[in-house]
Amino acid sequence: MRVATWRGEARFTLDEVPEPAPGRGEVLLAVDTAGICGSDVHATQGLFPLTPPRVMGHEYSATVLDVGAGVSRALIGRAVACEPNYGCGECEACRAGADSQCPRAVRVGGFAERVVLPRRSVHLLPEGLDPATAALAEPAACCLSGLERFRMPRDATILVIGGGVMGLLTLALARARGAARAILSDPVPSRREAARALGAERVVDPTAEDVGEVVRDVTKERGVDVVCEAVGSPRLLGEAVRLVRLRGIVQLVGVCPRGSTLPADLFDFHYRELTLLGAYGRGTAFRRVLPLLSRIGADRLVTDRYPLARIAEAFAHAAAGRGLKTAIVPGAA
């Protein structure tokens, strides 16, 4: 079978590897759709700590082709959403339900025709959820896990900085969790349009408008209750701190480069009693997010699809900020 191997920077090779076979408690899957994550793109740019060579791709859906001993054969032929990594099950992170932080976690890359995963890592799709949208379950679970780290304030106004898929999913899920109003800032028109469709009351082009003035107008000078920084920019995170209200919440959605520092006045944190929250990985939210994907309109987010053989082109497309979610479809010609 074929896999796409990342060789460093923006280089990929299409390689023939042995066919995988499911062992006890495992399932063999034909990958349907595998999304390109912003962290994948950042890794090719040296901004995210991944080491080549490796098969990337941690956002995917699939069809069950075969099962190993101890797994019901009734699963064969079913469409599933896939949790791409699993932990040792013994460490403190695993006991807390944080597989993503397990030091011995195994990640199975989805930029491949077929993969093998433990049965516990695959989840049947809810009725009406298509495989392309189901490939968004992993990033959506990361967003939901972050939002579940705090109670949404009553009648909350939120600001999402960054209208990539993580920002858009955060916006939509925050509205589903009770945010009364949402503002989204992004310079790309198509992203602002998507934000409106997903429930943003105001959208801002930061190259043409002052985000702070919009926030002060919408909140009558009070500041927003929650700011979600979904770019991974220390500068924008500093701006988020300045735009949140007294006792407000600043949430890190985007991943800042390793070694980044927070450009904010720590006395201001102390004086205004602010909360800064980080979240890494999907936590325990994967199963809970699946039925929400159709409800929040996530089906509009996968805008571009490429076959496995054109993965370098797909990465270039994603890196250029074109479309919303760029995905690999290994079964496509």
N, C-alpha and C positions, 0 to 999 in steps of 0.2 A: 504494500500500500504506500501512498505518498504522504509525506509531511513537509511542511515549510519550516526550515531551520533558520533561525536568526544567527548571523555570523558576526555581528557587531556593526555599529553605526547603522546605515540604512541598507545593509547587504543581507539578502536572503538566498537560500538555495532550496530547490525542490528535490527532495531525496526519497529514494525507495528504501523502506525499512521492513523488517519481518512483520507479518500479520500478528496482531495481539490476540490472545485467547483468554477468556475469563476463567479465573480460579474460583475457589469456594467463596461464596458470598459476593461475587462480582458479576458485572454485566458488560457485554460487548456492545458498543454503540457506534452507529453511523452518524457523524456530526452533520447536523442540518445547517445551522447558522452560527457563526462565531464572530462576535463583535470585536473591533479594534478599540481598546481602551486608551484613554489619554496617557495612562502610565506606560503602556506599550510604546506609544510614540515618544514619550519622554525618555524611555530607556534607550531608544535609537539615537537620541540627541545627547546622551550622557547626563541627563537630569534626574534619572531614577536608578537606584542601585540594583541592576540586574547584570548578570555575567553571561556572555555568550560562550559556546553555542548552546542554544536551547530552542525548544518548540514553545512559542508564546501562545497566547489566547486563553483567557480565563472567563470569557462570557459566552457560553454556548448552550444550544439546545441540540437534541439528537433523537434518533429512533433506536429502540432496543433491537439488536440483531440476534443476540444469543445470551444465555445466562449460564453461570457456573453452578456447581453443586450447592444446594441449600437455598436457591432462589427460584421462585415460582416461574414456570414457563409461560404463565398467562401474561407476563410482561412483554414477551416477544411481539414486536410490531407496534408497541405503544410509543407515543411521543412523550419526551421528558425534558425537563429543565435540569441542568447539571451544576452541582456545586463542584468547582474544579480542583479544590484542594481538600485534603483531610489530614487531621492531626494524629499524633501517637495515641491519644486517648488516655494518657497517664499523667501528663504534666499539669501544672497549675493553670496554664492557658486553656487547655482542653477541658479541664474540669469546670472552668468558668464559661464554657461554650464559645471560646475565642480561638477557633482552629487557625485563623489567619496569623496569630501570634505564636503558634507552636514552633519551637526551634527545630523540630523534626518533621514538620509538615511536608507532605508530598503534593506537588502541584502537577496536574496532568493537562498539558497544553492542548487546546482545541483547534489549532491551525493544522489539522490533520484529517485524513478521510475517516479514520476510525480510532476510537480510544476505549480503554477499559477503566471502569470506576467501581468502587464498592457500591453495593445496592443502596446503602443509606445515603449516598451522594446524588441519587437521581430521584426526581419527583414528577409524578404524572401531571400533565397539564390540566388545569381546570377547563371545563367545557367552554368553548368559544375562544380560547387563547391560542393563537397561531404560533408556530415554531419561531418565526422571525422575532416576534414580540417577546416570546419566552426567553430568547437569548439575552434580553435586558434584565432578567431576574437577578443576576449577580450584582450589577451596578445599582439596581434599584434596592436590593437588600442592603447594600452598603449605605445608601442614603437613608433608608428607613432605620437602620441600626443607629446611625448618628442622631436622627430625630428622636429616637426613643430614649436617648440619654437625658432628656429634660422634658418637663411637662410644658406643653404649649400654653403660654399665658392667655388668659381670657381676652377675647376681642383683639387678638394680636395682629400687629402689622409687622410683616417680615420683609427683609431686603435680601435678595439673592444676587451676589456679584458674580457674574459669569453665566452665560447661557449655553454652555456645552451640555451634553447629555446629563452629566451629573448635576449641574445646576437646574436643568429643566425637570429632572426627576425629583430633586429636592423640593422645588417649588410645588409641583403637583402633589407630592406626598404630604408636604406641610399643609396645603389646603385641605387635603383629605383628613388630616389630624387636627383640624379646627382653626387654622389661621384664618382670620377674617379678611385680611387684605394682603396682597403681595405686590412688591415692586421688584422688577428684574432689570439689571444693568448689563448691557453687552453691546459692543460696537457693530455686530453683524446683523443686518436686517432680517435674514431668515430666522435667526435665533430669537429675535424680539417678536417676530410674528408667531413662532411656535409658543413662546411664553404667553402671549395673549390667549392663544387657543387652550392653553393648559391652566388658565385661571389668573394670570397676572392682571391686576387692576391698572398698574402703570408700568410702562417699559421705558427705559432710558438709553439713549445713545451717549455714552460717556465722552465721545469725541466732539459732541455738539452741545451737550447740556452738562450742568453741574449736578452730580448725583446728590451732593449735600443739600443743594437748594430744593431739589425734588422731595427729599426726605423731610426737610423742614416744612415744606408746603403741605405734604400729605399728613404729617403727624402734628401739625400746628406747633412746630418748634420743639416738640418733646423728644424726638428720636424714635427709631424703630425698636420694637421689643426684641427682635431676633435678627441678626445678620448672619447669613450663610456665605462664606467666602468659598467659591467653587472654581477658582482658577488655579490656586496654588502659587500665589504671588505674595511675598512678604509685604510689598508696598501696599497692595490692596487689603491685606489683612490689617495693616496699620490704619487704613482708611475705615475699615469696618469698625474698629474700636472707637473711632471718633464719631461714628454715625449712630451708635446704639444708645438707648436711653439709660437713665439711672437704673442700676440693678438689672441691666439687660444681659442678653446672652449672645456671645460670638461663637459661631460654630465653624470649625475647619472641615470643609468638604474636599476642596482641592488639596493635593499633596505638594507642599513646598519642597524645594530641593534640600537634600541632606546638608546640614551645616547652616541653614538659614536662621536668622535671628529676627525677633519681633520688633519692628520699628514703632514702638508705642511707649508712652510715659507710664511707668509702673506705678507712680503715685496716683495717676488718673484711675488705674485699675482699683487701687486701694480706696480712693476717695469715693468713686462712683459705685463701688461694690459690684464690679462686673464679673461675669462668669465666662471663661474661655474653655471650650470643649473640643477635644479631638476624638475621632473615631477612625479605626483602621479595620477594614474588612467588613464582612457581612454579619458578624456576630451570630445570633440565633434567628435572624430575621428572614432567612431565605424562604421558608415555607409560608410565612405570613404574608410576604409580599406578592406571591404568585396570583392570588385572587384579586389583588389591587391593580394589576397592570392594565387590565381591560377597563376597569372603572375610571382610572385617571387619564385614559387616552394615550397610553404609551405606544400604541400601534403606529402613530404618526412619526415616530422618532427614527426608525431605521430607514434611511433615505437612499443609501448607495450600497450596492452589492457587487462583489468581485469573486471570480473563481480563484482557487488556491494558486494556480500558476501565475496569477497577476498580483501576488501579495505585495511586492515592492511598489507597484503602482498604487495599490490600495492604501499603503502606508503614506505615500507621498500625498495622496488625495486628503487623507485624514490630517496629516501634518499641516497642510495648507489651510485648514479650517473650512473646507468645503462641505456643504450638507450638514447633517446632524450626526447620525451614527453611521459609520462605514463598517460594513460587515463582509466577512469571507464566507462563501458558500462552497464547501469542498466538493460537493457533488455536481456543481455546475461545470459546463464545458468551457 
